[in-house]
Amino acid sequence: MNLRRNHSPAIAAAKAGFSTSAAYRFEKDPRLPTQKQAPRERRRADPFVDVWENDVLPMLKAAPDCGRSPCSRNYAVGTRNWAPGSGGRLNGGSGRGAR
């Protein structure tokens, strides 16, 4: 706190270990992040609501001890044209680019 009293924002920021732009941002609005206005909620509907309600939730309820990976893999193989053994890549690609 004493650095800013004796130095410019750029020098005080360098001595404190953060960027010059952050120092000027703090100068502009000295409030703590908890005192600032909370971010707005979603502005549009969730595009995956139908998929979650109709496909994923029943699958999770049918096998509650199923981990995330096996359930998502079964769902993906059944609906998205994933190749088995592809490591989660579409259509069995290697992920290494064209050869």
TISE-892695 format. One record per atom (N, C-alpha, C): x, y negated, z negated; atom name. Coordinates in steps of 0.02 Angstrom, whole numbers, plus 50000, padded with zeros to 5 digits. Atoms other than C-alpha are relative to their C-alpha. Layout:
% TISE-892695
[[X, Y, Z], "CA"];
...
***
This chain:
% TISE-892695
[[50041, 50059, 50000], "N"];
[[50000, 50000, 50000], "CA"];
[[50043, 49937, 50000], "C"];
[[49956, 50058, 50003], "N"];
[[50144, 49882, 49964], "CA"];
[[50035, 49987, 50066], "C"];
[[49966, 50010, 49936], "N"];
[[50220, 49909, 50136], "CA"];
[[49964, 49948, 50042], "C"];
[[50037, 50047, 49958], "N"];
[[50081, 49813, 50221], "CA"];
[[50004, 49929, 49974], "C"];
[[49994, 50067, 50028], "N"];
[[50101, 49667, 50103], "CA"];
[[50065, 49966, 50022], "C"];
[[49934, 50029, 49984], "N"];
[[50282, 49644, 50154], "CA"];
[[50020, 50007, 50073], "C"];
[[49979, 49987, 49931], "N"];
[[50288, 49704, 50335], "CA"];
[[49940, 49993, 50047], "C"];
[[50052, 50001, 49949], "N"];
[[50193, 49693, 50498], "CA"];
[[49967, 50069, 50003], "C"];
[[50032, 49935, 49995], "N"];
[[50068, 49833, 50537], "CA"];
[[50043, 50053, 50034], "C"];
[[49958, 49952, 49964], "N"];
[[50190, 49915, 50659], "CA"];
[[50056, 50028, 49955], "C"];
[[49944, 49978, 50043], "N"];
[[50335, 49921, 50535], "CA"];
[[49973, 50040, 49940], "C"];
[[50030, 49964, 50057], "N"];
[[50224, 49973, 50389], "CA"];
[[49978, 50070, 50021], "C"];
[[50022, 49934, 49975], "N"];
[[50151, 50114, 50495], "CA"];
[[50060, 50046, 50011], "C"];
[[49941, 49959, 49988], "N"];
[[50323, 50175, 50547], "CA"];
[[50030, 50025, 49934], "C"];
[[49973, 49980, 50065], "N"];
[[50382, 50177, 50366], "CA"];
[[49954, 50050, 49964], "C"];
[[50049, 49956, 50033], "N"];
[[50222, 50264, 50309], "CA"];
[[49992, 50066, 50038], "C"];
[[50002, 49938, 49963], "N"];
[[50234, 50395, 50447], "CA"];
[[49938, 50010, 50043], "C"];
[[50055, 49992, 49952], "N"];
[[50086, 50359, 50559], "CA"];
[[50007, 49949, 50056], "C"];
[[49991, 50039, 49939], "N"];
[[50060, 50274, 50727], "CA"];
[[49981, 49927, 49990], "C"];
[[50015, 50071, 50000], "N"];
[[50052, 50089, 50762], "CA"];
[[49926, 49989, 50014], "C"];
[[50071, 50008, 49984], "N"];
[[49880, 50109, 50838], "CA"];
[[49956, 50016, 49940], "C"];
[[50038, 49983, 50061], "N"];
[[49818, 50191, 50678], "CA"];
[[50004, 49942, 49951], "C"];
[[49993, 50056, 50046], "N"];
[[49887, 50045, 50577], "CA"];
[[49953, 49943, 50020], "C"];
[[50045, 50053, 49978], "N"];
[[49792, 49920, 50683], "CA"];
[[49926, 50021, 49992], "C"];
[[50068, 49976, 50011], "N"];
[[49636, 50029, 50672], "CA"];
[[49981, 49993, 49926], "C"];
[[50013, 50009, 50072], "N"];
[[49651, 50028, 50482], "CA"];
[[49991, 49927, 49982], "C"];
[[50007, 50071, 50011], "N"];
[[49673, 49840, 50485], "CA"];
[[49931, 49976, 50021], "C"];
[[50065, 50021, 49973], "N"];
[[49516, 49821, 50589], "CA"];
[[49942, 50022, 49956], "C"];
[[50053, 49972, 50041], "N"];
[[49409, 49932, 50477], "CA"];
[[50031, 50036, 49940], "C"];
[[49964, 49970, 50057], "N"];
[[49484, 49964, 50304], "CA"];
[[49959, 50050, 49959], "C"];
[[50041, 49953, 50038], "N"];
[[49340, 50074, 50244], "CA"];
[[50027, 50071, 50005], "C"];
[[49981, 49930, 49999], "N"];
[[49374, 50255, 50199], "CA"];
[[49954, 50038, 50047], "C"];
[[50043, 49962, 49955], "N"];
[[49307, 50388, 50319], "CA"];
[[49935, 50022, 49967], "C"];
[[50061, 49980, 50034], "N"];
[[49181, 50442, 50187], "CA"];
[[49950, 49943, 49993], "C"];
[[50045, 50057, 50006], "N"];
[[49110, 50267, 50181], "CA"];
[[49971, 49979, 50067], "C"];
[[50024, 50018, 49933], "N"];
[[49083, 50255, 50368], "CA"];
[[49936, 50038, 50016], "C"];
[[50064, 49969, 49980], "N"];
[[48919, 50299, 50453], "CA"];
[[50013, 50070, 50027], "C"];
[[49994, 49931, 49976], "N"];
[[48894, 50485, 50485], "CA"];
[[49986, 50004, 50075], "C"];
[[50013, 49993, 49928], "N"];
[[48900, 50542, 50667], "CA"];
[[49928, 50022, 50013], "C"];
[[50068, 49982, 49982], "N"];
[[48735, 50564, 50757], "CA"];
[[49994, 50075, 50013], "C"];
[[50014, 49929, 49988], "N"];
[[48654, 50734, 50775], "CA"];
[[49998, 50013, 50075], "C"];
[[50005, 49981, 49930], "N"];
[[48633, 50828, 50939], "CA"];
[[49948, 49957, 50036], "C"];
[[50046, 50040, 49961], "N"];
[[48550, 50727, 51075], "CA"];
[[49960, 50042, 50050], "C"];
[[50036, 49957, 49953], "N"];
[[48497, 50873, 51184], "CA"];
[[49991, 50068, 49968], "C"];
[[50016, 49934, 50027], "N"];
[[48426, 51044, 51153], "CA"];
[[50058, 50048, 50010], "C"];
[[49948, 49949, 49995], "N"];
[[48543, 51191, 51124], "CA"];
[[49983, 50046, 50058], "C"];
[[50015, 49959, 49941], "N"];
[[48556, 51285, 51291], "CA"];
[[50000, 50075, 49985], "C"];
[[49995, 49928, 50015], "N"];
[[48588, 51453, 51204], "CA"];
[[49947, 50025, 49951], "C"];
[[50051, 49980, 50048], "N"];
[[48434, 51458, 51092], "CA"];
[[49965, 50064, 50024], "C"];
[[50036, 49941, 49975], "N"];
[[48343, 51584, 51203], "CA"];
[[50044, 50063, 49999], "C"];
[[49955, 49943, 50000], "N"];
[[48494, 51697, 51222], "CA"];
[[50011, 50025, 49928], "C"];
[[49988, 49982, 50070], "N"];
[[48526, 51693, 51034], "CA"];
[[49940, 50035, 49971], "C"];
[[50061, 49972, 50030], "N"];
[[48346, 51727, 50984], "CA"];
[[49981, 50067, 50031], "C"];
[[50025, 49940, 49966], "N"];
[[48308, 51860, 51115], "CA"];
[[50051, 50057, 50004], "C"];
[[49950, 49948, 49988], "N"];
[[48473, 51954, 51134], "CA"];
[[50047, 50011, 49941], "C"];
[[49947, 49992, 50049], "N"];
[[48603, 51920, 51001], "CA"];
[[49972, 50017, 49931], "C"];
[[50027, 49985, 50067], "N"];
[[48498, 51916, 50841], "CA"];
[[49973, 50071, 49994], "C"];
[[50021, 49931, 50007], "N"];
[[48410, 52082, 50875], "CA"];
[[50058, 50049, 49999], "C"];
[[49942, 49956, 50000], "N"];
[[48579, 52161, 50912], "CA"];
[[50035, 49999, 49932], "C"];
[[49969, 50006, 50066], "N"];
[[48651, 52095, 50749], "CA"];
[[49958, 50032, 49945], "C"];
[[50045, 49968, 50049], "N"];
[[48498, 52153, 50651], "CA"];
[[50001, 50075, 50005], "C"];
[[49998, 49928, 49990], "N"];
[[48510, 52326, 50726], "CA"];
[[50064, 50030, 49972], "C"];
[[49936, 49975, 50026], "N"];
[[48692, 52344, 50674], "CA"];
[[50032, 49946, 49956], "C"];
[[49975, 50055, 50043], "N"];
[[48725, 52228, 50525], "CA"];
[[50074, 50006, 49983], "C"];
[[49929, 49992, 50017], "N"];
[[48898, 52302, 50493], "CA"];
[[50045, 49991, 50062], "C"];
[[49962, 50009, 49938], "N"];
[[48951, 52268, 50673], "CA"];
[[50040, 49935, 49996], "C"];
[[49958, 50060, 49999], "N"];
[[49097, 52147, 50685], "CA"];
[[49985, 49956, 50060], "C"];
[[50013, 50047, 49946], "N"];
[[49098, 51998, 50801], "CA"];
[[50024, 50028, 50067], "C"];
[[49971, 49978, 49938], "N"];
[[49209, 52077, 50932], "CA"];
[[49960, 50055, 50035], "C"];
[[50037, 49948, 49965], "N"];
[[49115, 52239, 50967], "CA"];
[[49932, 49978, 50025], "C"];
[[50066, 50023, 49978], "N"];
[[48945, 52154, 50974], "CA"];
[[50006, 49955, 50061], "C"];
[[49994, 50045, 49944], "N"];
[[49003, 52018, 51090], "CA"];
[[50025, 50037, 50062], "C"];
[[49976, 49961, 49943], "N"];
[[49095, 52144, 51199], "CA"];
[[49943, 50040, 50031], "C"];
[[50057, 49962, 49973], "N"];
[[48939, 52253, 51216], "CA"];
[[49952, 49954, 50037], "C"];
[[50045, 50047, 49967], "N"];
[[48834, 52102, 51259], "CA"];
[[50030, 49978, 50067], "C"];
[[49968, 50024, 49940], "N"];
[[48959, 52040, 51386], "CA"];
[[50003, 50053, 50054], "C"];
[[49996, 49947, 49950], "N"];
[[48982, 52208, 51472], "CA"];
[[49932, 50013, 50030], "C"];
[[50067, 49986, 49975], "N"];
[[48794, 52231, 51487], "CA"];
[[49970, 49946, 50042], "C"];
[[50035, 50054, 49966], "N"];
[[48753, 52061, 51557], "CA"];
[[50043, 49957, 50045], "C"];
[[49960, 50050, 49966], "N"];
[[48901, 51969, 51631], "CA"];
[[50049, 50028, 50051], "C"];
[[49956, 49971, 49950], "N"];
[[48989, 52087, 51753], "CA"];
[[50073, 50000, 49977], "C"];
[[49933, 49995, 50026], "N"];
[[49141, 52111, 51642], "CA"];
[[50026, 50070, 50016], "C"];
[[49971, 49935, 49985], "N"];
[[49258, 52250, 51690], "CA"];
[[50029, 50030, 49936], "C"];
[[49971, 49968, 50060], "N"];
[[49300, 52375, 51552], "CA"];
[[50076, 50002, 50005], "C"];
[[49928, 49999, 50001], "N"];
[[49481, 52365, 51500], "CA"];
[[50033, 49937, 50028], "C"];
[[49971, 50060, 49971], "N"];
[[49503, 52191, 51572], "CA"];
[[50022, 49950, 49947], "C"];
[[49980, 50046, 50053], "N"];
[[49536, 52112, 51403], "CA"];
[[49955, 49940, 49996], "C"];
[[50048, 50055, 50004], "N"];
[[49381, 52003, 51417], "CA"];
[[50001, 49953, 50059], "C"];
[[49998, 50042, 49940], "N"];
[[49418, 51933, 51590], "CA"];
[[49946, 50022, 50048], "C"];
[[50053, 49985, 49951], "N"];
[[49282, 51922, 51719], "CA"];
[[50027, 50040, 50058], "C"];
[[49986, 49961, 49940], "N"];
[[49286, 52048, 51861], "CA"];
[[50068, 50036, 49998], "C"];
[[49940, 49960, 50006], "N"];
[[49441, 52136, 51794], "CA"];
[[50064, 49965, 50020], "C"];
[[49939, 50035, 49981], "N"];
[[49566, 52000, 51839], "CA"];
[[50054, 50005, 49947], "C"];
[[49944, 49994, 50047], "N"];
[[49737, 52002, 51758], "CA"];
[[50012, 49936, 49962], "C"];
[[49988, 50063, 50034], "N"];
[[49735, 51818, 51709], "CA"];
[[50068, 49971, 50013], "C"];
[[49933, 50024, 49986], "N"];
[[49908, 51793, 51783], "CA"];
[[50004, 49959, 50064], "C"];
[[50000, 50039, 49938], "N"];
[[49856, 51697, 51937], "CA"];
[[50007, 50045, 50061], "C"];
[[49996, 49962, 49937], "N"];
[[49865, 51749, 52119], "CA"];
[[50071, 50027, 50010], "C"];
[[49935, 49971, 49986], "N"];
[[50005, 51866, 52169], "CA"];
[[50003, 50024, 50071], "C"];
***
